[in-house]
Amino acid sequence: MNRPPEPTGQLPTTPYPRAALAACVAPPAAALLIGPLTEMFDVFALELPNGAVLPMGYVVFLVALFPLLMPPDVRYLAALVSAGLLAPLALVWLLWSAPVGVYLLPVVALSLTAWAVNHPRLLNRLQCVTAPGDRRHP
């Protein structure tokens, strides 16, 4: 019978926790740096149903900040979601007004870097973790 493996009680962790945390800080920092260059906080805004205006710079910053707000064991998934939300926004802005989309592409690249650094098994492929008594080798 195919059964799921026994839970070990240990959550997946990244091999380099400080580098993983620094990689999560980079996308929101880059979003804050490009905000004044592209006028995302002044010119581009969303009109909300209640009449309020939400500058797109805050939206980009909060989406880029999302992985940093998550627990370490799911941070790589949050970074992937963040990159997945920012990439179409960058492409739409690239088609609508080229400078904003071009400036947003580094934030997407930094989010994908944060995903790679925070992934528990991606950087750790050479290290084999086997259960006690297991004689299999990868």
Secondary structure, DSSP 4 states (H G I P E B T S, - for coil): ---PPPP-S-----S-HHHHHHHHHHHHHHHHHHHHHHTTTTT-EEE-TTS-EEEHHHHHHHHHHHHHHS-GGGHHHHHHHHHHHHHHHHHHHHHH-HHHHHHHHHHHHHHHHHHHHH-TTTTTTTS----TT-----
